Amino acid sequence: MKPWHLPSGRQRGIPFLLPDDWSPEQALVVLELLDDLREVLWARYQIRVQELLNEEFCNGPGSASCSTEEEDPPF
């Protein structure tokens, strides 16, 4: 079985299969639901999510690229 390549990077869990017979309208409704869910979550957890993302992406190797200190321009 081919591994899933999800934006989250998760490779384990229960796969979610979409029905083959969805109409474009049904797909649009689900996309709108996901957009609304993202907006509600972002409004509620924005600062904490940003902090977690900062920890995840900026505290590892090469974290100098996430520095907020002003540096000399590279040119």
mmCIF file of the N, C-alpha and C atoms, coordinates in Angstrom:
data_MODEL
# 
_entry.id   MODEL 
# 
loop_
_atom_site.group_PDB 
_atom_site.id 
_atom_site.type_symbol 
_atom_site.label_atom_id 
_atom_site.label_alt_id 
_atom_site.label_comp_id 
_atom_site.label_asym_id 
_atom_site.label_entity_id 
_atom_site.label_seq_id 
_atom_site.pdbx_PDB_ins_code 
_atom_site.Cartn_x 
_atom_site.Cartn_y 
_atom_site.Cartn_z 
_atom_site.occupancy 
_atom_site.B_iso_or_equiv 
_atom_site.pdbx_formal_charge 
_atom_site.auth_seq_id 
_atom_site.auth_comp_id 
_atom_site.auth_asym_id 
_atom_site.auth_atom_id 
_atom_site.pdbx_PDB_model_num 
ATOM 1   N N  . MET A 1 1  ? 0.841   -1.185 0.000  1.00 0.00 ? 1  MET A N  1 
ATOM 2   C CA . MET A 1 1  ? 0.000   0.000  0.000  1.00 0.00 ? 1  MET A CA 1 
ATOM 3   C C  . MET A 1 1  ? 0.880   1.240  0.000  1.00 0.00 ? 1  MET A C  1 
ATOM 4   N N  . LYS A 1 2  ? 0.531   2.211  -0.803 1.00 0.00 ? 2  LYS A N  1 
ATOM 5   C CA . LYS A 1 2  ? 1.294   3.446  -0.935 1.00 0.00 ? 2  LYS A CA 1 
ATOM 6   C C  . LYS A 1 2  ? 1.097   4.325  0.304  1.00 0.00 ? 2  LYS A C  1 
ATOM 7   N N  . PRO A 1 3  ? 2.194   4.873  0.874  1.00 0.00 ? 3  PRO A N  1 
ATOM 8   C CA . PRO A 1 3  ? 2.038   5.708  2.070  1.00 0.00 ? 3  PRO A CA 1 
ATOM 9   C C  . PRO A 1 3  ? 1.347   7.032  1.732  1.00 0.00 ? 3  PRO A C  1 
ATOM 10  N N  . TRP A 1 4  ? 0.617   7.545  2.708  1.00 0.00 ? 4  TRP A N  1 
ATOM 11  C CA . TRP A 1 4  ? -0.060  8.827  2.543  1.00 0.00 ? 4  TRP A CA 1 
ATOM 12  C C  . TRP A 1 4  ? 0.941   9.950  2.702  1.00 0.00 ? 4  TRP A C  1 
ATOM 13  N N  . HIS A 1 5  ? 0.797   10.992 1.937  1.00 0.00 ? 5  HIS A N  1 
ATOM 14  C CA . HIS A 1 5  ? 1.627   12.186 2.066  1.00 0.00 ? 5  HIS A CA 1 
ATOM 15  C C  . HIS A 1 5  ? 0.706   13.339 2.416  1.00 0.00 ? 5  HIS A C  1 
ATOM 16  N N  . LEU A 1 6  ? 0.471   13.503 3.712  1.00 0.00 ? 6  LEU A N  1 
ATOM 17  C CA . LEU A 1 6  ? -0.431  14.530 4.198  1.00 0.00 ? 6  LEU A CA 1 
ATOM 18  C C  . LEU A 1 6  ? 0.351   15.791 4.566  1.00 0.00 ? 6  LEU A C  1 
ATOM 19  N N  . PRO A 1 7  ? -0.277  16.974 4.466  1.00 0.00 ? 7  PRO A N  1 
ATOM 20  C CA . PRO A 1 7  ? 0.405   18.214 4.845  1.00 0.00 ? 7  PRO A CA 1 
ATOM 21  C C  . PRO A 1 7  ? 0.921   18.197 6.278  1.00 0.00 ? 7  PRO A C  1 
ATOM 22  N N  . SER A 1 8  ? 0.242   17.494 7.158  1.00 0.00 ? 8  SER A N  1 
ATOM 23  C CA . SER A 1 8  ? 0.662   17.442 8.561  1.00 0.00 ? 8  SER A CA 1 
ATOM 24  C C  . SER A 1 8  ? 1.915   16.606 8.757  1.00 0.00 ? 8  SER A C  1 
ATOM 25  N N  . GLY A 1 9  ? 2.236   15.779 7.782  1.00 0.00 ? 9  GLY A N  1 
ATOM 26  C CA . GLY A 1 9  ? 3.375   14.891 7.911  1.00 0.00 ? 9  GLY A CA 1 
ATOM 27  C C  . GLY A 1 9  ? 3.038   13.587 8.609  1.00 0.00 ? 9  GLY A C  1 
ATOM 28  N N  . ARG A 1 10 ? 1.818   13.457 9.079  1.00 0.00 ? 10 ARG A N  1 
ATOM 29  C CA . ARG A 1 10 ? 1.418   12.226 9.765  1.00 0.00 ? 10 ARG A CA 1 
ATOM 30  C C  . ARG A 1 10 ? 1.391   11.068 8.775  1.00 0.00 ? 10 ARG A C  1 
ATOM 31  N N  . GLN A 1 11 ? 1.889   9.943  9.235  1.00 0.00 ? 11 GLN A N  1 
ATOM 32  C CA . GLN A 1 11 ? 1.911   8.761  8.380  1.00 0.00 ? 11 GLN A CA 1 
ATOM 33  C C  . GLN A 1 11 ? 1.258   7.564  9.042  1.00 0.00 ? 11 GLN A C  1 
ATOM 34  N N  . ARG A 1 12 ? 0.704   7.782  10.245 1.00 0.00 ? 12 ARG A N  1 
ATOM 35  C CA . ARG A 1 12 ? 0.033   6.705  10.949 1.00 0.00 ? 12 ARG A CA 1 
ATOM 36  C C  . ARG A 1 12 ? -1.380  7.163  11.293 1.00 0.00 ? 12 ARG A C  1 
ATOM 37  N N  . GLY A 1 13 ? -2.240  6.213  11.493 1.00 0.00 ? 13 GLY A N  1 
ATOM 38  C CA . GLY A 1 13 ? -3.611  6.518  11.873 1.00 0.00 ? 13 GLY A CA 1 
ATOM 39  C C  . GLY A 1 13 ? -4.595  5.818  10.964 1.00 0.00 ? 13 GLY A C  1 
ATOM 40  N N  . ILE A 1 14 ? -5.820  6.192  11.100 1.00 0.00 ? 14 ILE A N  1 
ATOM 41  C CA . ILE A 1 14 ? -6.889  5.597  10.303 1.00 0.00 ? 14 ILE A CA 1 
ATOM 42  C C  . ILE A 1 14 ? -7.049  6.409  9.021  1.00 0.00 ? 14 ILE A C  1 
ATOM 43  N N  . PRO A 1 15 ? -6.877  5.789  7.864  1.00 0.00 ? 15 PRO A N  1 
ATOM 44  C CA . PRO A 1 15 ? -7.030  6.545  6.618  1.00 0.00 ? 15 PRO A CA 1 
ATOM 45  C C  . PRO A 1 15 ? -8.488  6.960  6.424  1.00 0.00 ? 15 PRO A C  1 
ATOM 46  N N  . PHE A 1 16 ? -8.660  8.114  5.884  1.00 0.00 ? 16 PHE A N  1 
ATOM 47  C CA . PHE A 1 16 ? -9.997  8.631  5.610  1.00 0.00 ? 16 PHE A CA 1 
ATOM 48  C C  . PHE A 1 16 ? -10.207 8.583  4.105  1.00 0.00 ? 16 PHE A C  1 
ATOM 49  N N  . LEU A 1 17 ? -11.197 7.819  3.683  1.00 0.00 ? 17 LEU A N  1 
ATOM 50  C CA . LEU A 1 17 ? -11.471 7.670  2.261  1.00 0.00 ? 17 LEU A CA 1 
ATOM 51  C C  . LEU A 1 17 ? -12.687 8.499  1.874  1.00 0.00 ? 17 LEU A C  1 
ATOM 52  N N  . LEU A 1 18 ? -12.570 9.188  0.748  1.00 0.00 ? 18 LEU A N  1 
ATOM 53  C CA . LEU A 1 18 ? -13.692 9.957  0.225  1.00 0.00 ? 18 LEU A CA 1 
ATOM 54  C C  . LEU A 1 18 ? -14.490 9.093  -0.743 1.00 0.00 ? 18 LEU A C  1 
ATOM 55  N N  . PRO A 1 19 ? -15.802 9.232  -0.700 1.00 0.00 ? 19 PRO A N  1 
ATOM 56  C CA . PRO A 1 19 ? -16.621 8.480  -1.658 1.00 0.00 ? 19 PRO A CA 1 
ATOM 57  C C  . PRO A 1 19 ? -16.301 8.910  -3.092 1.00 0.00 ? 19 PRO A C  1 
ATOM 58  N N  . ASP A 1 20 ? -16.315 7.964  -4.006 1.00 0.00 ? 20 ASP A N  1 
ATOM 59  C CA . ASP A 1 20 ? -16.039 8.261  -5.419 1.00 0.00 ? 20 ASP A CA 1 
ATOM 60  C C  . ASP A 1 20 ? -17.172 9.025  -6.088 1.00 0.00 ? 20 ASP A C  1 
ATOM 61  N N  . ASP A 1 21 ? -18.352 8.984  -5.491 1.00 0.00 ? 21 ASP A N  1 
ATOM 62  C CA . ASP A 1 21 ? -19.504 9.551  -6.173 1.00 0.00 ? 21 ASP A CA 1 
ATOM 63  C C  . ASP A 1 21 ? -19.924 10.928 -5.646 1.00 0.00 ? 21 ASP A C  1 
ATOM 64  N N  . TRP A 1 22 ? -19.052 11.625 -4.924 1.00 0.00 ? 22 TRP A N  1 
ATOM 65  C CA . TRP A 1 22 ? -19.389 12.974 -4.466 1.00 0.00 ? 22 TRP A CA 1 
ATOM 66  C C  . TRP A 1 22 ? -19.505 13.901 -5.653 1.00 0.00 ? 22 TRP A C  1 
ATOM 67  N N  . SER A 1 23 ? -20.446 14.796 -5.561 1.00 0.00 ? 23 SER A N  1 
ATOM 68  C CA . SER A 1 23 ? -20.571 15.828 -6.586 1.00 0.00 ? 23 SER A CA 1 
ATOM 69  C C  . SER A 1 23 ? -19.634 16.977 -6.233 1.00 0.00 ? 23 SER A C  1 
ATOM 70  N N  . PRO A 1 24 ? -19.317 17.839 -7.185 1.00 0.00 ? 24 PRO A N  1 
ATOM 71  C CA . PRO A 1 24 ? -18.517 19.021 -6.868 1.00 0.00 ? 24 PRO A CA 1 
ATOM 72  C C  . PRO A 1 24 ? -19.176 19.875 -5.780 1.00 0.00 ? 24 PRO A C  1 
ATOM 73  N N  . GLU A 1 25 ? -20.494 19.905 -5.756 1.00 0.00 ? 25 GLU A N  1 
ATOM 74  C CA . GLU A 1 25 ? -21.208 20.669 -4.736 1.00 0.00 ? 25 GLU A CA 1 
ATOM 75  C C  . GLU A 1 25 ? -20.963 20.089 -3.342 1.00 0.00 ? 25 GLU A C  1 
ATOM 76  N N  . GLN A 1 26 ? -20.976 18.764 -3.230 1.00 0.00 ? 26 GLN A N  1 
ATOM 77  C CA . GLN A 1 26 ? -20.717 18.128 -1.942 1.00 0.00 ? 26 GLN A CA 1 
ATOM 78  C C  . GLN A 1 26 ? -19.280 18.397 -1.483 1.00 0.00 ? 26 GLN A C  1 
ATOM 79  N N  . ALA A 1 27 ? -18.351 18.328 -2.398 1.00 0.00 ? 27 ALA A N  1 
ATOM 80  C CA . ALA A 1 27 ? -16.957 18.610 -2.060 1.00 0.00 ? 27 ALA A CA 1 
ATOM 81  C C  . ALA A 1 27 ? -16.809 20.061 -1.598 1.00 0.00 ? 27 ALA A C  1 
ATOM 82  N N  . LEU A 1 28 ? -17.498 20.984 -2.249 1.00 0.00 ? 28 LEU A N  1 
ATOM 83  C CA . LEU A 1 28 ? -17.437 22.391 -1.875 1.00 0.00 ? 28 LEU A CA 1 
ATOM 84  C C  . LEU A 1 28 ? -17.982 22.610 -0.468 1.00 0.00 ? 28 LEU A C  1 
ATOM 85  N N  . VAL A 1 29 ? -19.075 21.936 -0.126 1.00 0.00 ? 29 VAL A N  1 
ATOM 86  C CA . VAL A 1 29 ? -19.650 22.073 1.218  1.00 0.00 ? 29 VAL A CA 1 
ATOM 87  C C  . VAL A 1 29 ? -18.646 21.622 2.276  1.00 0.00 ? 29 VAL A C  1 
ATOM 88  N N  . VAL A 1 30 ? -17.947 20.536 2.022  1.00 0.00 ? 30 VAL A N  1 
ATOM 89  C CA . VAL A 1 30 ? -16.957 20.052 2.985  1.00 0.00 ? 30 VAL A CA 1 
ATOM 90  C C  . VAL A 1 30 ? -15.792 21.036 3.078  1.00 0.00 ? 30 VAL A C  1 
ATOM 91  N N  . LEU A 1 31 ? -15.344 21.564 1.953  1.00 0.00 ? 31 LEU A N  1 
ATOM 92  C CA . LEU A 1 31 ? -14.265 22.554 1.980  1.00 0.00 ? 31 LEU A CA 1 
ATOM 93  C C  . LEU A 1 31 ? -14.681 23.807 2.749  1.00 0.00 ? 31 LEU A C  1 
ATOM 94  N N  . GLU A 1 32 ? -15.918 24.243 2.564  1.00 0.00 ? 32 GLU A N  1 
ATOM 95  C CA . GLU A 1 32 ? -16.411 25.407 3.310  1.00 0.00 ? 32 GLU A CA 1 
ATOM 96  C C  . GLU A 1 32 ? -16.476 25.111 4.807  1.00 0.00 ? 32 GLU A C  1 
ATOM 97  N N  . LEU A 1 33 ? -16.893 23.914 5.164  1.00 0.00 ? 33 LEU A N  1 
ATOM 98  C CA . LEU A 1 33 ? -16.916 23.508 6.567  1.00 0.00 ? 33 LEU A CA 1 
ATOM 99  C C  . LEU A 1 33 ? -15.514 23.547 7.166  1.00 0.00 ? 33 LEU A C  1 
ATOM 100 N N  . LEU A 1 34 ? -14.540 23.019 6.435  1.00 0.00 ? 34 LEU A N  1 
ATOM 101 C CA . LEU A 1 34 ? -13.165 23.020 6.920  1.00 0.00 ? 34 LEU A CA 1 
ATOM 102 C C  . LEU A 1 34 ? -12.611 24.444 7.043  1.00 0.00 ? 34 LEU A C  1 
ATOM 103 N N  . ASP A 1 35 ? -12.942 25.305 6.090  1.00 0.00 ? 35 ASP A N  1 
ATOM 104 C CA . ASP A 1 35 ? -12.535 26.710 6.181  1.00 0.00 ? 35 ASP A CA 1 
ATOM 105 C C  . ASP A 1 35 ? -13.123 27.368 7.421  1.00 0.00 ? 35 ASP A C  1 
ATOM 106 N N  . ASP A 1 36 ? -14.409 27.127 7.669  1.00 0.00 ? 36 ASP A N  1 
ATOM 107 C CA . ASP A 1 36 ? -15.060 27.700 8.853  1.00 0.00 ? 36 ASP A CA 1 
ATOM 108 C C  . ASP A 1 36 ? -14.428 27.163 10.133 1.00 0.00 ? 36 ASP A C  1 
ATOM 109 N N  . LEU A 1 37 ? -14.147 25.879 10.168 1.00 0.00 ? 37 LEU A N  1 
ATOM 110 C CA . LEU A 1 37 ? -13.523 25.273 11.337 1.00 0.00 ? 37 LEU A CA 1 
ATOM 111 C C  . LEU A 1 37 ? -12.143 25.880 11.579 1.00 0.00 ? 37 LEU A C  1 
ATOM 112 N N  . ARG A 1 38 ? -11.369 26.061 10.515 1.00 0.00 ? 38 ARG A N  1 
ATOM 113 C CA . ARG A 1 38 ? -10.051 26.677 10.634 1.00 0.00 ? 38 ARG A CA 1 
ATOM 114 C C  . ARG A 1 38 ? -10.160 28.093 11.196 1.00 0.00 ? 38 ARG A C  1 
ATOM 115 N N  . GLU A 1 39 ? -11.118 28.875 10.718 1.00 0.00 ? 39 GLU A N  1 
ATOM 116 C CA . GLU A 1 39 ? -11.301 30.244 11.204 1.00 0.00 ? 39 GLU A CA 1 
ATOM 117 C C  . GLU A 1 39 ? -11.659 30.278 12.687 1.00 0.00 ? 39 GLU A C  1 
ATOM 118 N N  . VAL A 1 40 ? -12.567 29.395 13.102 1.00 0.00 ? 40 VAL A N  1 
ATOM 119 C CA . VAL A 1 40 ? -12.981 29.355 14.504 1.00 0.00 ? 40 VAL A CA 1 
ATOM 120 C C  . VAL A 1 40 ? -11.808 28.933 15.392 1.00 0.00 ? 40 VAL A C  1 
ATOM 121 N N  . LEU A 1 41 ? -11.068 27.909 14.968 1.00 0.00 ? 41 LEU A N  1 
ATOM 122 C CA . LEU A 1 41 ? -9.909  27.462 15.738 1.00 0.00 ? 41 LEU A CA 1 
ATOM 123 C C  . LEU A 1 41 ? -8.846  28.552 15.811 1.00 0.00 ? 41 LEU A C  1 
ATOM 124 N N  . TRP A 1 42 ? -8.595  29.222 14.697 1.00 0.00 ? 42 TRP A N  1 
ATOM 125 C CA . TRP A 1 42 ? -7.585  30.277 14.668 1.00 0.00 ? 42 TRP A CA 1 
ATOM 126 C C  . TRP A 1 42 ? -7.981  31.435 15.577 1.00 0.00 ? 42 TRP A C  1 
ATOM 127 N N  . ALA A 1 43 ? -9.247  31.817 15.559 1.00 0.00 ? 43 ALA A N  1 
ATOM 128 C CA . ALA A 1 43 ? -9.712  32.913 16.417 1.00 0.00 ? 43 ALA A CA 1 
ATOM 129 C C  . ALA A 1 43 ? -9.549  32.552 17.892 1.00 0.00 ? 43 ALA A C  1 
ATOM 130 N N  . ARG A 1 44 ? -9.739  31.310 18.220 1.00 0.00 ? 44 ARG A N  1 
ATOM 131 C CA . ARG A 1 44 ? -9.677  30.881 19.619 1.00 0.00 ? 44 ARG A CA 1 
ATOM 132 C C  . ARG A 1 44 ? -8.257  30.615 20.097 1.00 0.00 ? 44 ARG A C  1 
ATOM 133 N N  . TYR A 1 45 ? -7.417  30.029 19.233 1.00 0.00 ? 45 TYR A N  1 
ATOM 134 C CA . TYR A 1 45 ? -6.116  29.530 19.654 1.00 0.00 ? 45 TYR A CA 1 
ATOM 135 C C  . TYR A 1 45 ? -4.925  30.163 18.925 1.00 0.00 ? 45 TYR A C  1 
ATOM 136 N N  . GLN A 1 46 ? -5.119  31.270 18.250 1.00 0.00 ? 46 GLN A N  1 
ATOM 137 C CA . GLN A 1 46 ? -4.094  31.855 17.396 1.00 0.00 ? 46 GLN A CA 1 
ATOM 138 C C  . GLN A 1 46 ? -2.742  32.009 18.092 1.00 0.00 ? 46 GLN A C  1 
ATOM 139 N N  . ILE A 1 47 ? -2.709  32.660 19.236 1.00 0.00 ? 47 ILE A N  1 
ATOM 140 C CA . ILE A 1 47 ? -1.438  32.921 19.904 1.00 0.00 ? 47 ILE A CA 1 
ATOM 141 C C  . ILE A 1 47 ? -0.771  31.623 20.335 1.00 0.00 ? 47 ILE A C  1 
ATOM 142 N N  . ARG A 1 48 ? -1.544  30.706 20.910 1.00 0.00 ? 48 ARG A N  1 
ATOM 143 C CA . ARG A 1 48 ? -0.960  29.441 21.365 1.00 0.00 ? 48 ARG A CA 1 
ATOM 144 C C  . ARG A 1 48 ? -0.482  28.584 20.196 1.00 0.00 ? 48 ARG A C  1 
ATOM 145 N N  . VAL A 1 49 ? -1.222  28.609 19.102 1.00 0.00 ? 49 VAL A N  1 
ATOM 146 C CA . VAL A 1 49 ? -0.803  27.854 17.921 1.00 0.00 ? 49 VAL A CA 1 
ATOM 147 C C  . VAL A 1 49 ? 0.480   28.456 17.343 1.00 0.00 ? 49 VAL A C  1 
ATOM 148 N N  . GLN A 1 50 ? 0.556   29.791 17.292 1.00 0.00 ? 50 GLN A N  1 
ATOM 149 C CA . GLN A 1 50 ? 1.777   30.425 16.796 1.00 0.00 ? 50 GLN A CA 1 
ATOM 150 C C  . GLN A 1 50 ? 2.975   30.074 17.675 1.00 0.00 ? 50 GLN A C  1 
ATOM 151 N N  . GLU A 1 51 ? 2.772   30.048 18.984 1.00 0.00 ? 51 GLU A N  1 
ATOM 152 C CA . GLU A 1 51 ? 3.852   29.676 19.894 1.00 0.00 ? 51 GLU A CA 1 
ATOM 153 C C  . GLU A 1 51 ? 4.302   28.236 19.641 1.00 0.00 ? 51 GLU A C  1 
ATOM 154 N N  . LEU A 1 52 ? 3.350   27.337 19.468 1.00 0.00 ? 52 LEU A N  1 
ATOM 155 C CA . LEU A 1 52 ? 3.701   25.942 19.201 1.00 0.00 ? 52 LEU A CA 1 
ATOM 156 C C  . LEU A 1 52 ? 4.435   25.793 17.871 1.00 0.00 ? 52 LEU A C  1 
ATOM 157 N N  . LEU A 1 53 ? 3.964   26.495 16.847 1.00 0.00 ? 53 LEU A N  1 
ATOM 158 C CA . LEU A 1 53 ? 4.639   26.439 15.556 1.00 0.00 ? 53 LEU A CA 1 
ATOM 159 C C  . LEU A 1 53 ? 6.048   26.994 15.660 1.00 0.00 ? 53 LEU A C  1 
ATOM 160 N N  . ASN A 1 54 ? 6.202   28.072 16.407 1.00 0.00 ? 54 ASN A N  1 
ATOM 161 C CA . ASN A 1 54 ? 7.521   28.650 16.611 1.00 0.00 ? 54 ASN A CA 1 
ATOM 162 C C  . ASN A 1 54 ? 8.444   27.654 17.299 1.00 0.00 ? 54 ASN A C  1 
ATOM 163 N N  . GLU A 1 55 ? 7.950   26.994 18.341 1.00 0.00 ? 55 GLU A N  1 
ATOM 164 C CA . GLU A 1 55 ? 8.752   25.981 19.036 1.00 0.00 ? 55 GLU A CA 1 
ATOM 165 C C  . GLU A 1 55 ? 9.125   24.835 18.098 1.00 0.00 ? 55 GLU A C  1 
ATOM 166 N N  . GLU A 1 56 ? 8.154   24.395 17.318 1.00 0.00 ? 56 GLU A N  1 
ATOM 167 C CA . GLU A 1 56 ? 8.371   23.242 16.456 1.00 0.00 ? 56 GLU A CA 1 
ATOM 168 C C  . GLU A 1 56 ? 9.365   23.543 15.337 1.00 0.00 ? 56 GLU A C  1 
ATOM 169 N N  . PHE A 1 57 ? 9.251   24.719 14.730 1.00 0.00 ? 57 PHE A N  1 
ATOM 170 C CA . PHE A 1 57 ? 10.059  25.010 13.554 1.00 0.00 ? 57 PHE A CA 1 
ATOM 171 C C  . PHE A 1 57 ? 11.295  25.854 13.843 1.00 0.00 ? 57 PHE A C  1 
ATOM 172 N N  . CYS A 1 58 ? 11.362  26.500 14.986 1.00 0.00 ? 58 CYS A N  1 
ATOM 173 C CA . CYS A 1 58 ? 12.462  27.427 15.232 1.00 0.00 ? 58 CYS A CA 1 
ATOM 174 C C  . CYS A 1 58 ? 13.412  26.995 16.335 1.00 0.00 ? 58 CYS A C  1 
ATOM 175 N N  . ASN A 1 59 ? 13.110  25.959 17.053 1.00 0.00 ? 59 ASN A N  1 
ATOM 176 C CA . ASN A 1 59 ? 13.994  25.545 18.139 1.00 0.00 ? 59 ASN A CA 1 
ATOM 177 C C  . ASN A 1 59 ? 14.835  24.341 17.775 1.00 0.00 ? 59 ASN A C  1 
ATOM 178 N N  . GLY A 1 60 ? 14.742  23.913 16.552 1.00 0.00 ? 60 GLY A N  1 
ATOM 179 C CA . GLY A 1 60 ? 15.531  22.777 16.122 1.00 0.00 ? 60 GLY A CA 1 
ATOM 180 C C  . GLY A 1 60 ? 16.815  23.229 15.457 1.00 0.00 ? 60 GLY A C  1 
ATOM 181 N N  . PRO A 1 61 ? 17.466  22.324 14.744 1.00 0.00 ? 61 PRO A N  1 
ATOM 182 C CA . PRO A 1 61 ? 18.693  22.678 14.035 1.00 0.00 ? 61 PRO A CA 1 
ATOM 183 C C  . PRO A 1 61 ? 18.438  23.799 13.036 1.00 0.00 ? 61 PRO A C  1 
ATOM 184 N N  . GLY A 1 62 ? 19.349  24.736 12.967 1.00 0.00 ? 62 GLY A N  1 
ATOM 185 C CA . GLY A 1 62 ? 19.199  25.857 12.032 1.00 0.00 ? 62 GLY A CA 1 
ATOM 186 C C  . GLY A 1 62 ? 18.201  26.882 12.480 1.00 0.00 ? 62 GLY A C  1 
ATOM 187 N N  . SER A 1 63 ? 18.001  27.008 13.779 1.00 0.00 ? 63 SER A N  1 
ATOM 188 C CA . SER A 1 63 ? 16.975  27.911 14.291 1.00 0.00 ? 63 SER A CA 1 
ATOM 189 C C  . SER A 1 63 ? 17.327  29.382 14.111 1.00 0.00 ? 63 SER A C  1 
ATOM 190 N N  . ALA A 1 64 ? 18.528  29.685 13.672 1.00 0.00 ? 64 ALA A N  1 
ATOM 191 C CA . ALA A 1 64 ? 18.918  31.080 13.476 1.00 0.00 ? 64 ALA A CA 1 
ATOM 192 C C  . ALA A 1 64 ? 18.013  31.759 12.451 1.00 0.00 ? 64 ALA A C  1 
ATOM 193 N N  . SER A 1 65 ? 17.435  31.006 11.542 1.00 0.00 ? 65 SER A N  1 
ATOM 194 C CA . SER A 1 65 ? 16.564  31.601 10.523 1.00 0.00 ? 65 SER A CA 1 
ATOM 195 C C  . SER A 1 65 ? 15.263  32.131 11.124 1.00 0.00 ? 65 SER A C  1 
ATOM 196 N N  . CYS A 1 66 ? 14.932  31.732 12.343 1.00 0.00 ? 66 CYS A N  1 
ATOM 197 C CA . CYS A 1 66 ? 13.710  32.183 12.990 1.00 0.00 ? 66 CYS A CA 1 
ATOM 198 C C  . CYS A 1 66 ? 13.968  33.317 13.965 1.00 0.00 ? 66 CYS A C  1 
ATOM 199 N N  . SER A 1 67 ? 15.181  33.784 14.025 1.00 0.00 ? 67 SER A N  1 
ATOM 200 C CA . SER A 1 67 ? 15.527  34.849 14.958 1.00 0.00 ? 67 SER A CA 1 
ATOM 201 C C  . SER A 1 67 ? 14.778  36.116 14.605 1.00 0.00 ? 67 SER A C  1 
ATOM 202 N N  . THR A 1 68 ? 14.271  36.818 15.632 1.00 0.00 ? 68 THR A N  1 
ATOM 203 C CA . THR A 1 68 ? 13.564  38.069 15.395 1.00 0.00 ? 68 THR A CA 1 
ATOM 204 C C  . THR A 1 68 ? 14.481  39.270 15.591 1.00 0.00 ? 68 THR A C  1 
ATOM 205 N N  . GLU A 1 69 ? 15.740  39.015 15.959 1.00 0.00 ? 69 GLU A N  1 
ATOM 206 C CA . GLU A 1 69 ? 16.691  40.108 16.131 1.00 0.00 ? 69 GLU A CA 1 
ATOM 207 C C  . GLU A 1 69 ? 17.094  40.642 14.758 1.00 0.00 ? 69 GLU A C  1 
ATOM 208 N N  . GLU A 1 70 ? 17.305  41.970 14.715 1.00 0.00 ? 70 GLU A N  1 
ATOM 209 C CA . GLU A 1 70 ? 17.734  42.566 13.457 1.00 0.00 ? 70 GLU A CA 1 
ATOM 210 C C  . GLU A 1 70 ? 19.174  42.199 13.195 1.00 0.00 ? 70 GLU A C  1 
ATOM 211 N N  . GLU A 1 71 ? 19.448  41.867 11.949 1.00 0.00 ? 71 GLU A N  1 
ATOM 212 C CA . GLU A 1 71 ? 20.778  41.505 11.538 1.00 0.00 ? 71 GLU A CA 1 
ATOM 213 C C  . GLU A 1 71 ? 21.163  42.365 10.352 1.00 0.00 ? 71 GLU A C  1 
ATOM 214 N N  . ASP A 1 72 ? 22.438  42.362 10.012 1.00 0.00 ? 72 ASP A N  1 
ATOM 215 C CA . ASP A 1 72 ? 22.872  43.080 8.821  1.00 0.00 ? 72 ASP A CA 1 
ATOM 216 C C  . ASP A 1 72 ? 22.255  42.421 7.612  1.00 0.00 ? 72 ASP A C  1 
ATOM 217 N N  . PRO A 1 73 ? 21.823  43.223 6.631  1.00 0.00 ? 73 PRO A N  1 
ATOM 218 C CA . PRO A 1 73 ? 21.263  42.629 5.415  1.00 0.00 ? 73 PRO A CA 1 
ATOM 219 C C  . PRO A 1 73 ? 22.325  41.780 4.709  1.00 0.00 ? 73 PRO A C  1 
ATOM 220 N N  . PRO A 1 74 ? 21.885  40.757 3.983  1.00 0.00 ? 74 PRO A N  1 
ATOM 221 C CA . PRO A 1 74 ? 22.838  39.846 3.334  1.00 0.00 ? 74 PRO A CA 1 
ATOM 222 C C  . PRO A 1 74 ? 23.496  40.459 2.105  1.00 0.00 ? 74 PRO A C  1 
ATOM 223 N N  . PHE A 1 75 ? 23.228  41.714 1.808  1.00 0.00 ? 75 PHE A N  1 
ATOM 224 C CA . PHE A 1 75 ? 23.829  42.339 0.610  1.00 0.00 ? 75 PHE A CA 1 
ATOM 225 C C  . PHE A 1 75 ? 24.671  43.511 0.964  1.00 0.00 ? 75 PHE A C  1 
# 
